[in-house]
Amino acid sequence: MQTINQIEVALPQEKVAELYTCPDLLPAWSPGFLSLEVLHKGSSDRLPTFRQRYTAMGRDIEEIITLVENNLPSGFVVLAENGRTLTRESRITFGPLGDSAAQIKVLNTYNGEWVVHLVQEDLHSYTQQFLEAFRVFAESK
């Protein structure tokens, strides 16, 4: 199952990418954010890995997040695993819209045995609310 969301932010691409990827800023704009713990910073033989906890759609969620591709400021890809029952690949891109605005596009791909229990419209709506919260935060900076 896939969802695609996008939003325009009235800031340059580099600034949008910087704010979106700064872990210290997550509590200020990420709805339901509880914690982010670095499990491994990354090395030549291991990818950066984090434990993320948040509340979404009435559920407490814990995921192990692995940064599998880093093309900043253009984008990045993470793989989120939730106890072997569900994985989510999130492909986030930051595209310039002239010199003073950017578009964020999020492609989420869900796999695993729990996918049959997910409601695509709810996931799309949640991600859009997440992006809206980020835009309000980012444009206030």
Backbone torsions as a table, in degrees:
resi	resn	phi	psi	omega
1	MET	NA	141.1	179.2
2	GLN	-129.2	150.5	168.3
3	THR	-130.8	146.7	177.0
4	ILE	-128.1	127.6	177.5
5	ASN	-130.8	153.3	175.0
6	GLN	-152.9	158.0	179.8
7	ILE	-156.4	151.8	175.0
8	GLU	-101.7	139.4	179.2
9	VAL	-125.0	133.2	-176.2
10	ALA	-82.7	57.6	174.5
11	LEU	-146.0	155.4	177.4
12	PRO	-62.5	154.2	-177.3
13	GLN	-51.0	-47.9	-176.2
14	GLU	-62.0	-40.2	-180.0
15	LYS	-68.8	-41.2	178.1
16	VAL	-60.2	-48.3	-180.0
17	ALA	-61.4	-41.7	-179.8
18	GLU	-61.6	-48.2	-178.8
19	LEU	-67.8	-41.7	-176.3
20	TYR	-65.7	-33.6	-174.1
21	THR	-99.3	3.4	179.6
22	CYS	-83.2	110.4	-176.8
23	PRO	-62.8	-29.0	179.6
24	ASP	-67.3	-21.4	-179.2
25	LEU	-91.9	-11.6	-177.4
26	LEU	-51.8	-44.7	-179.3
27	PRO	-60.8	-25.1	-176.9
28	ALA	-77.3	-20.9	-174.9
29	TRP	-137.1	-13.5	-173.9
30	SER	-89.1	109.5	-178.7
31	PRO	-58.8	129.0	176.5
32	GLY	80.2	2.1	-177.9
33	PHE	-59.8	132.4	176.2
34	LEU	-114.0	-49.4	-179.3
35	SER	-165.2	158.3	174.0
36	LEU	-140.3	121.2	-177.1
37	GLU	-119.4	129.5	176.3
38	VAL	-76.5	120.3	176.3
39	LEU	-93.3	-35.9	177.1
40	HIS	-153.4	128.6	-177.6
41	LYS	-74.1	-13.7	-177.8
42	GLY	100.0	146.3	178.5
43	SER	-154.8	-174.6	-177.9
44	SER	-64.8	-22.4	-178.4
45	ASP	-116.8	7.1	-178.9
46	ARG	-150.2	136.8	-179.0
47	LEU	-80.4	152.8	176.2
48	PRO	-61.0	135.2	-176.7
49	THR	-135.0	141.7	-176.7
50	PHE	-135.9	155.0	168.5
51	ARG	-108.0	123.3	-178.8
52	GLN	-117.0	135.5	175.8
53	ARG	-124.8	135.1	178.6
54	TYR	-159.0	165.8	175.2
55	THR	-108.7	128.5	179.4
56	ALA	-142.9	132.2	176.6
57	MET	51.3	40.9	176.1
58	GLY	80.9	8.3	-179.1
59	ARG	-124.3	142.6	170.9
60	ASP	-83.1	128.5	-175.1
61	ILE	-124.0	136.9	172.4
62	GLU	-124.3	127.6	-179.3
63	GLU	-130.5	148.6	168.0
64	ILE	-97.8	119.0	-174.9
65	ILE	-106.2	128.3	175.6
66	THR	-118.7	126.4	175.4
67	LEU	-78.2	108.8	-175.3
68	VAL	-100.1	-15.1	178.6
69	GLU	-153.4	131.3	-179.9
70	ASN	-128.4	108.4	178.2
71	ASN	-122.8	33.5	-177.2
72	LEU	-63.6	144.1	9.3
73	PRO	-87.5	8.2	-178.8
74	SER	-79.4	-26.3	179.4
75	GLY	159.4	-175.6	179.0
76	PHE	-161.2	166.3	178.6
77	VAL	-132.1	132.3	174.5
78	VAL	-123.2	151.8	172.9
79	LEU	-114.5	121.8	179.8
80	ALA	-109.0	127.5	179.8
81	GLU	-117.9	137.0	-176.2
82	ASN	-125.7	81.9	174.7
83	GLY	61.6	30.3	177.7
84	ARG	67.6	1.6	179.2
85	THR	-97.6	-16.0	-176.8
86	LEU	-157.8	136.2	171.1
87	THR	-124.9	151.0	177.2
88	ARG	-134.1	121.5	170.1
89	GLU	-97.5	124.1	178.4
90	SER	-113.3	118.9	177.6
91	ARG	-107.7	108.3	-176.5
92	ILE	-109.9	126.8	178.1
93	THR	-122.4	146.7	177.6
94	PHE	-118.8	110.3	-178.7
95	GLY	-110.5	137.5	179.4
96	PRO	-71.3	142.2	171.9
97	LEU	-122.7	79.3	-172.7
98	GLY	77.1	-158.1	-177.3
99	ASP	-88.9	-17.8	-170.9
100	SER	-123.6	16.2	178.6
101	ALA	-151.2	160.4	179.8
102	ALA	-144.2	157.8	174.8
103	GLN	-113.2	132.2	172.5
104	ILE	-102.1	130.7	176.1
105	LYS	-124.0	130.6	-179.5
106	VAL	-121.2	119.5	173.7
107	LEU	-110.3	110.5	177.5
108	ASN	-103.0	129.6	176.0
109	THR	-120.0	121.2	-176.9
110	TYR	-104.9	137.3	177.6
111	ASN	-141.0	158.3	176.2
112	GLY	121.1	173.4	-173.9
113	GLU	-66.0	-24.2	-178.3
114	TRP	-84.9	-4.2	-179.0
115	VAL	-56.7	-36.3	-178.5
116	VAL	-62.5	-18.5	-179.2
117	HIS	-93.8	-4.6	-178.1
118	LEU	-86.5	149.5	176.7
119	VAL	-111.7	113.2	-173.9
120	GLN	-55.6	-42.2	-178.4
121	GLU	-64.2	-37.3	178.8
122	ASP	-67.0	-41.6	178.8
123	LEU	-64.9	-41.9	177.6
124	HIS	-62.0	-46.1	-179.3
125	SER	-62.8	-42.6	179.2
126	TYR	-62.1	-46.0	-179.5
127	THR	-63.7	-38.1	178.7
128	GLN	-65.5	-40.5	176.4
129	GLN	-62.5	-39.2	177.1
130	PHE	-59.6	-47.4	179.6
131	LEU	-66.2	-38.9	177.8
132	GLU	-61.9	-42.4	178.3
133	ALA	-62.7	-40.3	178.2
134	PHE	-63.9	-45.0	-178.2
135	ARG	-59.3	-45.4	179.1
136	VAL	-59.4	-46.2	178.8
137	PHE	-61.5	-52.0	-174.4
138	ALA	-62.3	-43.8	-177.7
139	GLU	-71.2	-12.2	176.3
140	SER	-86.9	-6.7	-177.8
141	LYS	-88.4	NA	NA
